[in-house]
Amino acid sequence: MIQEIIAYKNIVNDIEDLMNKSPFKKSYIIEQIGIPSPTFYRKLKTQTFSADEMLSIAKILSPEENFRLELKADIEQAKREYEEGNFITHEEMLLELKRKKII
């Protein structure tokens, strides 16, 4: 646990540098995380972003990693649903699509 906390503190310390090196402008990041610009810059200066705000910023700065994590979570959810029998067959899906006049 201590190692994770140290790693988190290092990320918090380096967040401005990471933002500066990213292809995203700070104005875009501010818009995406939904906090007022003065609050963002105050939190950036004092390094007081909440864990949720840091996660939102990380998802913006690392979209490929975020996509992989979301895909992995979706696959795990699908496996659980399959094991629970919560699925329909290909034929049932085709019938449903025809009924809705999608195909």
URBELLIN-V899302 format. One record per residue. N is the residue number from 1. RES is the residue in one letter. SS is DSSP state (hx for helix, st for strand, lp for the rest). Layout:
BEGIN
N|RES|SS + N|RES|SS
END
This chain:
BEGIN
1|M|lp + 2|I|hx + 3|Q|hx + 4|E|hx + 5|I|hx + 6|I|hx + 7|A|hx + 8|Y|hx + 9|K|hx + 10|N|hx + 11|I|hx + 12|V|hx + 13|N|hx + 14|D|hx + 15|I|hx + 16|E|hx + 17|D|hx + 18|L|hx + 19|M|hx + 20|N|hx + 21|K|hx + 22|S|lp + 23|P|lp + 24|F|lp + 25|K|lp + 26|K|hx + 27|S|hx + 28|Y|hx + 29|I|hx + 30|I|hx + 31|E|hx + 32|Q|hx + 33|I|hx + 34|G|lp + 35|I|lp + 36|P|lp + 37|S|hx + 38|P|hx + 39|T|hx + 40|F|hx + 41|Y|hx + 42|R|hx + 43|K|hx + 44|L|hx + 45|K|hx + 46|T|hx + 47|Q|lp + 48|T|lp + 49|F|lp + 50|S|lp + 51|A|hx + 52|D|hx + 53|E|hx + 54|M|hx + 55|L|hx + 56|S|hx + 57|I|hx + 58|A|hx + 59|K|hx + 60|I|hx + 61|L|hx + 62|S|lp + 63|P|hx + 64|E|hx + 65|E|hx + 66|N|hx + 67|F|hx + 68|R|hx + 69|L|hx + 70|E|hx + 71|L|hx + 72|K|hx + 73|A|hx + 74|D|hx + 75|I|hx + 76|E|hx + 77|Q|hx + 78|A|hx + 79|K|hx + 80|R|hx + 81|E|hx + 82|Y|hx + 83|E|hx + 84|E|lp + 85|G|lp + 86|N|lp + 87|F|lp + 88|I|lp + 89|T|lp + 90|H|hx + 91|E|hx + 92|E|hx + 93|M|hx + 94|L|hx + 95|L|hx + 96|E|hx + 97|L|hx + 98|K|hx + 99|R|hx + 100|K|lp + 101|K|lp + 102|I|lp + 103|I|lp
END
